[in-house]
Amino acid sequence: MLYIISDNINPYFNLALEEYLLKELDSECFMLWRNAPCIVVGKNQNTLAEINQEYVQKNAIKVVRRLSGGGAVFHDLGNLNYTFIVNDLHQNSFCDFGKFTLPIIAVLAKLGIKAELSGRNDLTIAGLKFSGNAQYKYKDRLLHHGCILFSAAIPDISAALQVNPAKFEGKGIKSVISRVTNIQSHLSQPLTIEEFETMIQSQVASDRENYTMYNLTPGDIAKVNKLVQERYATWEWNYGTSPEYNLKNAARFTGGFVEILLNVKSGIIRNARIQGDFFGKYDICQIEQALIGIKHEEEAVLAVLSRFNLQDYLANVSAAELIRLLL
């Protein structure tokens, strides 16, 4: 098994690296990695329904979609992630989360912390979740990865993932909200995340034969960066592949009550309705029609709205107020 060494904290790069190792290397792999602040959404989720868009934009938090299913998670440098990629010729490892989480449980036991696999794919301490796990199958290869809350900023997790549950309706798989904890809160002696990372790496090494350190080559890095540009850093992958959904949002402004109804498929607005008790000189259907066929993202929506004098359609409602409802 190769132990992949990479100190890159760019979430686009790290998710692309997982795919590269899964699909391009024949060897089994293990990797520990961390991300700069970001939200990682599951493959089958509606991205906008999982993130607090205003908070994400204000704090320049990257959003990236992963290959595996499951729910959305917030990463920062206090979050340690691990990845196993194994050959699964007999098709018996998918959804076997226990075999991959054992090293984590073993390390925590050495630190005097009792952890256990709970439910389908969570690791808990005293009933509180500190790690979520997910898997993805590609031919005869299996990717298992998990995120571990070591010293993460839990208030940031709540703020970044706080979304109005009534705002979106659709086929996307919603995240399940859990009570969470940091490992650091349960330690009897101080321990850095780097020291914890070393302990996990040593534990995995002791459990595996032919465990070899592997530094990414310039060729590896070039191919991963190509995946970043083609997939992981693109709007089409991170937002456009969301399942079809409906957005319903409403608020009362100085100019009156405004309600937005959108149908979005493959990230493109297919139908738009703007209704309420506002006043306008011209028919609002002109803006509704202009929104159809554009990406459901801020830049594209703003470009459409800039073509209109909004006060002629929604008196005393600003573009910023309308944008908040449209996204």
BAMAR-206537 format. One line per field, with one value per atom (N, C-alpha, C): residue number from 1; x, y, z. Coordinates in steps of 0.1 Angstrom, whole numbers, plus 5000, padded with zeros to 4 digits. Example, Ala and Ser with C-alpha at 12.3 -4.5 7.8 and 13.67 -1.06 7.14 Angstrom:
// residues 2
pos	1,1,1,2,2,2
xx	5132,5123,5132,5128,5137,5129
yy	4943,4955,4967,4978,4989,5000
zz	5078,5078,5078,5071,5071,5079
// end
This chain:
// residues 327
pos	1,1,1,2,2,2,3,3,3,4,4,4,5,5,5,6,6,6,7,7,7,8,8,8,9,9,9,10,10,10,11,11,11,12,12,12,13,13,13,14,14,14,15,15,15,16,16,16,17,17,17,18,18,18,19,19,19,20,20,20,21,21,21,22,22,22,23,23,23,24,24,24,25,25,25,26,26,26,27,27,27,28,28,28,29,29,29,30,30,30,31,31,31,32,32,32,33,33,33,34,34,34,35,35,35,36,36,36,37,37,37,38,38,38,39,39,39,40,40,40,41,41,41,42,42,42,43,43,43,44,44,44,45,45,45,46,46,46,47,47,47,48,48,48,49,49,49,50,50,50,51,51,51,52,52,52,53,53,53,54,54,54,55,55,55,56,56,56,57,57,57,58,58,58,59,59,59,60,60,60,61,61,61,62,62,62,63,63,63,64,64,64,65,65,65,66,66,66,67,67,67,68,68,68,69,69,69,70,70,70,71,71,71,72,72,72,73,73,73,74,74,74,75,75,75,76,76,76,77,77,77,78,78,78,79,79,79,80,80,80,81,81,81,82,82,82,83,83,83,84,84,84,85,85,85,86,86,86,87,87,87,88,88,88,89,89,89,90,90,90,91,91,91,92,92,92,93,93,93,94,94,94,95,95,95,96,96,96,97,97,97,98,98,98,99,99,99,100,100,100,101,101,101,102,102,102,103,103,103,104,104,104,105,105,105,106,106,106,107,107,107,108,108,108,109,109,109,110,110,110,111,111,111,112,112,112,113,113,113,114,114,114,115,115,115,116,116,116,117,117,117,118,118,118,119,119,119,120,120,120,121,121,121,122,122,122,123,123,123,124,124,124,125,125,125,126,126,126,127,127,127,128,128,128,129,129,129,130,130,130,131,131,131,132,132,132,133,133,133,134,134,134,135,135,135,136,136,136,137,137,137,138,138,138,139,139,139,140,140,140,141,141,141,142,142,142,143,143,143,144,144,144,145,145,145,146,146,146,147,147,147,148,148,148,149,149,149,150,150,150,151,151,151,152,152,152,153,153,153,154,154,154,155,155,155,156,156,156,157,157,157,158,158,158,159,159,159,160,160,160,161,161,161,162,162,162,163,163,163,164,164,164,165,165,165,166,166,166,167,167,167,168,168,168,169,169,169,170,170,170,171,171,171,172,172,172,173,173,173,174,174,174,175,175,175,176,176,176,177,177,177,178,178,178,179,179,179,180,180,180,181,181,181,182,182,182,183,183,183,184,184,184,185,185,185,186,186,186,187,187,187,188,188,188,189,189,189,190,190,190,191,191,191,192,192,192,193,193,193,194,194,194,195,195,195,196,196,196,197,197,197,198,198,198,199,199,199,200,200,200,201,201,201,202,202,202,203,203,203,204,204,204,205,205,205,206,206,206,207,207,207,208,208,208,209,209,209,210,210,210,211,211,211,212,212,212,213,213,213,214,214,214,215,215,215,216,216,216,217,217,217,218,218,218,219,219,219,220,220,220,221,221,221,222,222,222,223,223,223,224,224,224,225,225,225,226,226,226,227,227,227,228,228,228,229,229,229,230,230,230,231,231,231,232,232,232,233,233,233,234,234,234,235,235,235,236,236,236,237,237,237,238,238,238,239,239,239,240,240,240,241,241,241,242,242,242,243,243,243,244,244,244,245,245,245,246,246,246,247,247,247,248,248,248,249,249,249,250,250,250,251,251,251,252,252,252,253,253,253,254,254,254,255,255,255,256,256,256,257,257,257,258,258,258,259,259,259,260,260,260,261,261,261,262,262,262,263,263,263,264,264,264,265,265,265,266,266,266,267,267,267,268,268,268,269,269,269,270,270,270,271,271,271,272,272,272,273,273,273,274,274,274,275,275,275,276,276,276,277,277,277,278,278,278,279,279,279,280,280,280,281,281,281,282,282,282,283,283,283,284,284,284,285,285,285,286,286,286,287,287,287,288,288,288,289,289,289,290,290,290,291,291,291,292,292,292,293,293,293,294,294,294,295,295,295,296,296,296,297,297,297,298,298,298,299,299,299,300,300,300,301,301,301,302,302,302,303,303,303,304,304,304,305,305,305,306,306,306,307,307,307,308,308,308,309,309,309,310,310,310,311,311,311,312,312,312,313,313,313,314,314,314,315,315,315,316,316,316,317,317,317,318,318,318,319,319,319,320,320,320,321,321,321,322,322,322,323,323,323,324,324,324,325,325,325,326,326,326,327,327,327
xx	5009,5000,5009,5005,5013,5007,5016,5011,5014,5004,5006,5009,5020,5024,5020,5012,5008,5004,5010,5007,4998,4992,4983,4970,4966,4954,4943,4945,4934,4924,4911,4901,4899,4900,4898,4909,4921,4932,4930,4927,4926,4915,4903,4893,4897,4903,4908,4919,4927,4938,4932,4921,4914,4910,4904,4899,4911,4922,4934,4939,4941,4946,4937,4924,4914,4914,4915,4913,4926,4937,4949,4960,4960,4970,4965,4973,4969,4971,4980,4983,4972,4971,4963,4969,4961,4967,4960,4968,4963,4968,4959,4963,4957,4964,4959,4961,4950,4951,4941,4944,4936,4932,4921,4917,4916,4919,4915,4900,4894,4880,4872,4863,4855,4843,4834,4822,4823,4823,4823,4809,4803,4789,4790,4780,4779,4775,4778,4776,4761,4752,4738,4730,4737,4731,4729,4719,4717,4725,4736,4746,4739,4731,4725,4716,4711,4702,4710,4723,4732,4740,4742,4751,4744,4750,4745,4753,4747,4754,4759,4752,4757,4769,4769,4781,4793,4790,4801,4808,4800,4806,4813,4807,4814,4827,4828,4841,4849,4846,4854,4857,4846,4847,4845,4854,4853,4842,4835,4825,4829,4829,4833,4825,4822,4814,4824,4821,4830,4823,4831,4826,4816,4817,4809,4796,4787,4774,4775,4764,4764,4761,4763,4759,4770,4767,4776,4784,4797,4805,4814,4817,4825,4839,4849,4863,4871,4879,4890,4902,4913,4925,4925,4914,4913,4905,4903,4896,4907,4909,4918,4910,4914,4907,4916,4910,4918,4911,4919,4914,4921,4913,4918,4913,4921,4917,4923,4913,4917,4911,4918,4912,4901,4890,4878,4873,4882,4879,4867,4865,4854,4841,4842,4830,4824,4832,4827,4831,4836,4840,4831,4822,4813,4804,4803,4795,4800,4812,4818,4826,4820,4827,4836,4833,4840,4855,4858,4872,4881,4875,4883,4884,4875,4875,4882,4886,4893,4906,4914,4927,4924,4913,4910,4905,4897,4892,4904,4914,4925,4934,4936,4945,4938,4925,4918,4919,4918,4919,4932,4943,4956,4957,4948,4947,4937,4932,4922,4908,4905,4892,4884,4873,4865,4856,4859,4851,4845,4834,4827,4820,4819,4811,4796,4789,4775,4767,4755,4747,4753,4751,4755,4770,4774,4788,4794,4790,4795,4804,4814,4822,4818,4816,4811,4819,4819,4825,4813,4809,4799,4786,4783,4771,4772,4784,4786,4794,4790,4797,4810,4821,4833,4839,4832,4837,4826,4825,4815,4823,4818,4825,4816,4823,4815,4824,4818,4825,4820,4829,4826,4833,4825,4830,4833,4845,4849,4855,4848,4852,4855,4867,4871,4879,4877,4884,4874,4878,4869,4876,4870,4875,4867,4873,4867,4873,4866,4872,4863,4870,4863,4869,4861,4866,4865,4876,4877,4878,4868,4869,4879,4890,4900,4900,4901,4900,4893,4883,4876,4867,4865,4857,4842,4836,4823,4812,4814,4805,4805,4816,4817,4810,4811,4803,4788,4783,4769,4765,4773,4770,4770,4781,4782,4772,4766,4757,4743,4740,4727,4718,4709,4700,4686,4677,4663,4657,4652,4648,4636,4628,4616,4619,4632,4635,4636,4641,4643,4635,4629,4623,4629,4632,4638,4642,4650,4654,4667,4674,4687,4686,4697,4697,4701,4693,4695,4705,4713,4722,4714,4719,4713,4721,4715,4722,4725,4737,4741,4748,4747,4755,4769,4778,4792,4801,4813,4824,4837,4847,4861,4868,4877,4886,4893,4898,4906,4899,4886,4878,4879,4883,4883,4897,4907,4921,4924,4932,4937,4950,4957,4970,4970,4976,4977,4983,4977,4982,4978,4988,4986,4979,4973,4967,4978,4990,5001,5005,5006,5009,4999,4986,4975,4976,4979,4981,4992,5003,5014,5010,5002,4997,4989,4980,4971,4980,4989,4997,5005,5010,5018,5009,4997,4987,4984,4981,4978,4990,5002,5014,5016,5013,5015,5005,4994,4983,4984,4993,4994,5008,5009,5021,5026,5038,5044,5039,5040,5035,5047,5045,5056,5052,5061,5059,5060,5051,5051,5049,5059,5058,5052,5042,5037,5048,5048,5058,5052,5060,5055,5045,5047,5037,5023,5024,5011,5004,5012,5006,5000,5007,5001,4988,4987,4974,4963,4967,4957,4952,4961,4957,4948,4950,4942,4928,4926,4913,4907,4915,4910,4903,4911,4906,4894,4893,4882,4870,4872,4860,4859,4869,4866,4866,4871,4870,4859,4851,4841,4827,4820,4806,4798,4801,4793,4793,4805,4805,4800,4804,4800,4786,4780,4766,4757,4763,4754,4750,4757,4753,4743,4738,4728,4715,4708,4695,4685,4675,4665,4659,4656,4650,4641,4633,4625,4629,4630,4633,4621,4618,4607,4612,4611,4617,4608,4607,4598,4603,4600,4603,4595,4594,4586,4597,4596,4606,4598,4605,4598,4588,4591,4583,4572,4571,4560,4565,4556,4559,4563,4574,4579,4581,4576,4578,4584,4595,4602,4599,4596,4594,4602,4612,4621,4621,4622,4625,4638,4647,4661,4665,4670,4675,4689,4698,4712,4718,4713,4719,4713,4704,4698,4684,4680,4667,4658,4648,4638,4625,4622,4609,4611,4605,4607,4594,4590,4578,4581,4578,4580,4566,4562,4548,4548,4537,4536,4527,4527,4518,4526,4538,4546,4540,4545,4540,4550,4546,4556,4549,4557,4552,4550,4560,4559,4557,4553,4549,4562,4561,4572,4576,4567,4570,4582,4585,4597,4610,4611,4622,4622,4610,4608,4613,4609,4613,4629,4634,4649,4657,4651,4658,4659,4650,4649,4661,4667,4679,4692,4693,4706,4710,4723,4728,4721,4718,4713,4725,4732,4743,4743,4750,4749,4753,4764,4770,4760,4754,4745,4732,4727,4714,4716,4728,4730,4731,4737,4739,4725,4715,4702,4695,4696,4689,4695,4708,4714,4708,4701,4695,4682,4677,4665,4666,4658,4656,4646,4651,4642,4631,4633,4623,4611,4612,4601,4592,4598,4591,4588,4597,4594,4598,4589,4592,4596,4607,4613,4618,4622,4629,4642,4653,4666,4671,4681,4687,4693,4699,4705,4694,4683,4671,4666,4665,4659,4669,4682,4692,4691,4689,4689,4677,4667,4655,4658,4665,4667,4677,4686,4696,4695
yy	4988,5000,5012,5022,5034,5045,5051,5062,5075,5082,5093,5106,5112,5124,5136,5145,5157,5167,5179,5190,5201,5198,5207,5209,5221,5224,5229,5229,5234,5223,5225,5214,5209,5218,5214,5203,5206,5197,5184,5184,5172,5163,5168,5160,5154,5162,5157,5147,5148,5138,5125,5125,5112,5105,5113,5106,5101,5109,5104,5092,5091,5079,5067,5069,5059,5053,5062,5057,5055,5061,5061,5053,5050,5042,5028,5018,5004,5000,5007,5003,5008,5000,5005,5017,5026,5039,5042,5050,5056,5071,5080,5094,5101,5110,5119,5133,5142,5155,5164,5177,5188,5198,5205,5215,5229,5239,5252,5253,5263,5263,5261,5251,5248,5240,5238,5229,5219,5206,5195,5188,5188,5183,5169,5161,5147,5148,5137,5136,5139,5134,5134,5146,5156,5167,5179,5187,5200,5210,5215,5224,5236,5243,5255,5252,5240,5236,5232,5231,5227,5238,5249,5259,5272,5280,5293,5302,5305,5312,5325,5333,5346,5344,5335,5333,5328,5319,5313,5324,5333,5343,5353,5357,5367,5362,5349,5344,5337,5338,5333,5318,5310,5296,5289,5280,5272,5262,5258,5248,5238,5225,5215,5202,5196,5183,5171,5161,5149,5138,5127,5116,5108,5107,5098,5105,5096,5101,5106,5107,5112,5127,5133,5147,5157,5169,5180,5182,5185,5187,5200,5206,5218,5214,5218,5215,5228,5227,5237,5230,5238,5232,5224,5225,5217,5204,5201,5189,5181,5168,5159,5149,5147,5138,5126,5115,5103,5096,5089,5082,5069,5058,5045,5042,5037,5033,5018,5009,4995,4988,4977,4968,4959,4959,4952,4942,4932,4923,4914,4911,4903,4910,4923,4932,4931,4930,4928,4939,4950,4961,4972,4973,4985,4985,4997,4999,4991,4985,4980,4991,5000,5011,5007,4996,4992,4989,4982,4978,4990,5001,5013,5023,5022,5031,5026,5013,5007,5014,5018,5025,5038,5045,5057,5054,5044,5040,5035,5028,5022,5034,5044,5055,5062,5064,5071,5063,5050,5041,5043,5045,5047,5061,5070,5083,5083,5071,5070,5075,5075,5080,5068,5065,5054,5060,5055,5059,5046,5048,5037,5041,5031,5033,5033,5043,5045,5047,5040,5041,5036,5042,5037,5041,5053,5057,5068,5069,5079,5073,5081,5077,5087,5082,5090,5088,5099,5098,5103,5094,5097,5101,5095,5098,5110,5117,5129,5126,5130,5127,5135,5128,5135,5131,5122,5118,5112,5116,5110,5103,5093,5085,5082,5081,5078,5070,5063,5055,5057,5053,5054,5042,5036,5024,5028,5023,5025,5012,5005,4992,4983,4978,4969,4976,4989,4998,5005,5006,5012,5024,5035,5047,5048,5048,5051,5064,5073,5085,5090,5097,5102,5115,5123,5136,5134,5140,5138,5152,5156,5168,5167,5174,5174,5187,5198,5211,5221,5216,5224,5235,5246,5257,5254,5248,5243,5254,5266,5277,5280,5279,5281,5270,5257,5246,5249,5254,5257,5268,5279,5290,5287,5280,5277,5267,5259,5249,5252,5264,5267,5273,5265,5268,5267,5276,5275,5262,5253,5240,5241,5252,5253,5260,5264,5272,5263,5251,5242,5230,5226,5213,5206,5193,5186,5172,5166,5152,5151,5162,5161,5154,5147,5140,5151,5153,5163,5157,5166,5162,5160,5151,5149,5157,5165,5174,5165,5165,5158,5167,5163,5170,5165,5175,5171,5175,5170,5173,5172,5179,5178,5168,5161,5151,5159,5171,5179,5181,5181,5184,5172,5160,5148,5143,5151,5147,5150,5141,5144,5151,5150,5158,5165,5176,5184,5176,5177,5170,5179,5181,5189,5180,5186,5178,5171,5177,5171,5158,5159,5147,5136,5140,5131,5124,5132,5127,5116,5119,5109,5096,5097,5085,5077,5083,5075,5069,5076,5071,5059,5060,5049,5037,5039,5028,5021,5028,5022,5014,5020,5013,5000,5000,4987,4977,4981,4971,4966,4972,4968,4963,4954,4949,4957,4958,4965,4980,4986,5000,5009,5017,5025,5039,5048,5063,5066,5075,5079,5094,5100,5115,5117,5125,5128,5134,5129,5133,5146,5153,5164,5160,5148,5142,5140,5134,5132,5145,5155,5168,5175,5174,5180,5173,5160,5153,5157,5158,5162,5177,5185,5199,5200,5191,5190,5187,5177,5174,5185,5193,5205,5214,5217,5227,5221,5209,5203,5200,5197,5193,5201,5199,5202,5217,5225,5240,5246,5238,5244,5245,5255,5257,5245,5240,5229,5216,5213,5202,5205,5216,5219,5224,5229,5234,5228,5228,5224,5210,5201,5187,5184,5194,5192,5186,5178,5172,5184,5181,5191,5195,5208,5213,5225,5228,5240,5249,5262,5272,5280,5282,5290,5300,5312,5322,5334,5340,5352,5361,5374,5384,5397,5405,5417,5428,5437,5448,5461,5473,5486,5486,5480,5481,5470,5462,5452,5438,5429,5414,5409,5401,5395,5381,5372,5358,5353,5344,5339,5324,5319,5305,5302,5293,5288,5273,5269,5255,5254,5246,5246,5231,5229,5216,5217,5208,5209,5222,5229,5242,5254,5251,5261,5264,5277,5281,5277,5268,5264,5272,5276,5284,5294,5306,5316,5323,5325,5333,5343,5355,5366,5372,5370,5374,5381,5388,5395,5407,5416,5428,5441,5439,5451,5458,5470,5478,5479,5480,5481,5488,5496,5503,5493,5483,5473,5459,5450,5437,5429,5423,5415,5403,5399,5387,5389,5402,5404,5400,5402,5397,5382,5377,5362,5355,5360,5354,5355,5366,5368,5359,5354,5345,5331,5327,5314,5311,5300,5295,5299,5307,5311,5302,5303,5295,5301,5292,5297,5300,5311,5315,5331,5337,5351,5359,5356,5364,5364,5353,5352,5359,5358,5364,5380,5384,5398,5404,5396,5401,5403,5395,5396,5408,5410,5421,5434,5435,5447,5453,5444,5449,5456,5456,5463,5474,5484,5494,5487,5481,5473,5482,5494,5503,5504,5501,5501,5488,5478,5465,5462,5466,5463,5476,5485,5498,5496,5503,5503,5490,5481,5468,5469,5467,5469,5456,5457,5445,5436,5441,5433,5425,5431,5424,5413,5416,5406,5394,5397,5387,5377,5383,5374,5364,5368,5358,5348,5353,5344,5333,5334,5325,5317
zz	5000,5000,5000,4991,4991,5000,5008,5016,5008,5004,4995,5004,5000,5008,4999,5005,4998,5009,5009,5018,5012,5001,4994,5002,5005,5012,5004,4991,4981,4980,4984,4983,4969,4959,4945,4941,4945,4943,4950,4962,4970,4966,4962,4956,4943,4935,4922,4924,4934,4937,4940,4948,4951,4938,4929,4917,4909,4908,4901,4906,4920,4926,4924,4924,4922,4908,4898,4884,4876,4881,4873,4879,4892,4898,4901,4899,4902,4917,4923,4937,4947,4958,4969,4976,4981,4986,4999,5007,5019,5019,5023,5023,5035,5041,5051,5045,5047,5040,5048,5045,5051,5041,5043,5034,5041,5033,5037,5038,5045,5047,5034,5035,5023,5027,5018,5020,5009,5013,5004,5004,4992,4991,4985,4989,4983,4969,4962,4947,4943,4952,4948,4955,4959,4966,4957,4961,4955,4963,4957,4964,4971,4964,4970,4982,4982,4993,5006,5004,5015,5021,5014,5019,5022,5032,5034,5025,5013,5002,5007,5015,5019,5028,5037,5045,5037,5028,5020,5012,5006,4997,5006,5017,5026,5031,5034,5039,5029,5016,5005,5007,5011,5013,5000,4996,4984,4986,4975,4975,4965,4968,4959,4961,4950,4950,4950,4958,4958,4950,4947,4940,4948,4961,4969,4973,4977,4982,4997,5003,5017,5018,5030,5032,5031,5031,5031,5044,5042,5054,5052,5064,5064,5068,5060,5063,5067,5077,5078,5083,5086,5090,5103,5110,5122,5120,5107,5102,5095,5099,5093,5085,5072,5063,5060,5058,5054,5043,5034,5023,5021,5020,5016,5002,4993,4980,4979,4977,4977,4965,4962,4951,4958,4951,4957,4947,4944,4933,4936,4949,4953,4957,4955,4957,4971,4981,4994,5004,4999,5008,5008,4998,4997,5009,5015,5027,5039,5039,5050,5057,5064,5070,5081,5088,5100,5097,5086,5084,5081,5077,5073,5085,5094,5106,5118,5117,5128,5133,5123,5127,5135,5132,5139,5153,5155,5168,5176,5170,5177,5182,5174,5179,5190,5189,5200,5213,5212,5223,5230,5223,5228,5236,5232,5238,5250,5253,5264,5260,5247,5243,5237,5241,5236,5224,5212,5201,5195,5187,5181,5168,5160,5147,5151,5147,5151,5139,5138,5127,5114,5103,5090,5088,5091,5087,5095,5108,5117,5128,5132,5144,5155,5167,5178,5190,5199,5212,5221,5231,5240,5233,5221,5214,5205,5205,5196,5184,5173,5160,5159,5156,5152,5139,5132,5119,5111,5098,5089,5078,5072,5062,5050,5038,5026,5017,5007,4998,4983,4974,4960,4953,4944,4937,4923,4918,4904,4899,4890,4885,4897,4898,4909,4919,4920,4930,4939,4951,4961,4968,4969,4976,4989,5000,5013,5019,5022,5029,5040,5050,5061,5066,5072,5078,5093,5100,5114,5120,5129,5136,5147,5146,5156,5164,5158,5164,5155,5148,5138,5145,5138,5143,5141,5151,5151,5148,5154,5150,5135,5128,5114,5107,5112,5106,5105,5117,5118,5109,5108,5100,5085,5081,5067,5061,5070,5065,5069,5074,5079,5067,5063,5051,5056,5051,5053,5047,5055,5050,5041,5042,5034,5020,5018,5006,4994,4995,4983,4984,4973,4971,4959,4961,4949,4953,4943,4945,4951,4954,4961,4974,4978,4991,5002,5012,5022,5032,5038,5049,5061,5070,5083,5093,5101,5110,5123,5127,5139,5149,5162,5172,5171,5171,5168,5179,5179,5189,5183,5189,5185,5193,5187,5195,5206,5202,5212,5225,5225,5237,5247,5242,5250,5254,5250,5253,5268,5274,5288,5288,5276,5275,5261,5261,5248,5237,5225,5213,5201,5192,5180,5169,5159,5149,5140,5140,5133,5140,5153,5161,5159,5159,5157,5144,5134,5120,5119,5126,5127,5133,5144,5151,5141,5134,5125,5114,5108,5098,5103,5115,5121,5123,5127,5130,5117,5106,5093,5088,5090,5086,5093,5106,5113,5110,5104,5100,5086,5078,5064,5060,5051,5046,5034,5031,5019,5019,5031,5032,5028,5018,5012,5010,5014,5013,4998,4993,4979,4978,4972,4969,4955,4954,4941,4931,4919,4909,4902,4895,4887,4877,4872,4862,4869,4881,4889,4891,4896,4899,4887,4876,4863,4860,4861,4858,4867,4880,4890,4887,4884,4881,4869,4859,4847,4852,4861,4866,4874,4881,4888,4878,4867,4857,4849,4847,4839,4847,4860,4868,4881,4890,4904,4907,4899,4901,4892,4886,4877,4883,4879,4883,4878,4866,4861,4870,4876,4885,4899,4904,4918,4920,4910,4911,4900,4887,4876,4876,4883,4883,4895,4901,4912,4905,4913,4908,4905,4898,4895,4909,4910,4923,4920,4930,4930,4941,4938,4949,4952,4964,4969,4980,4977,4987,4987,4998,4999,5011,5009,5019,5017,5028,5027,5027,5017,5016,5017,5016,5016,5005,4993,4982,4982,4992,4993,4995,4994,4995,4982,4982,4969,4972,4963,4963,4950,4952,4940,4939,4927,4925,4913,4914,4903,4902,4890,4887,4880,4886,4881,4878,4866,4861,4855,4860,4856,4858,4869,4872,4864,4855,4846,4850,4850,4854,4842,4845,4834,4835,4847,4848,4860,4858,4869,4871,4883,4886,4898,4896,4906,4909,4921,4924,4938,4941,4953,4952,4962,4962,4959,4953,4949,4937,4934,4923,4912,4900,4889,4877,4870,4858,4846,4846,4835,4840,4831,4835,4839,4851,4856,4848,4839,4831,4822,4819,4811,4818,4831,4839,4840,4843,4844,4831,4820,4807,4805,4809,4808,4816,4827,4836,4831,4823,4818,4809,4812,4803,4808,4820,4825,4837,4840,4852,4864,4874,4887,4896,4893,4901,4900,4910,4912,4900,4894,4883,4871,4868,4856,4859,4871,4875,4875,4881,4881,4867,4858,4844,4838,4841,4836,4842,4855,4862,4858,4854,4850,4837,4830,4817,4819,4832,4835,4845,4844,4855,4864,4875,4884,4890,4892,4898,4889,4876,4867,4868,4875,4876,4891,4900,4914,4922,4923,4929,4943,4947,4960,4965,4955,4958,4950,4958,4952,4945,4937,4931,4941,4952,4962,4969,4972,4978,4970,4957,4948,4946,4945,4944,4956,4968,4980,4979,4972,4970,4959,4949,4937,4939,4950,4952,4965
// end
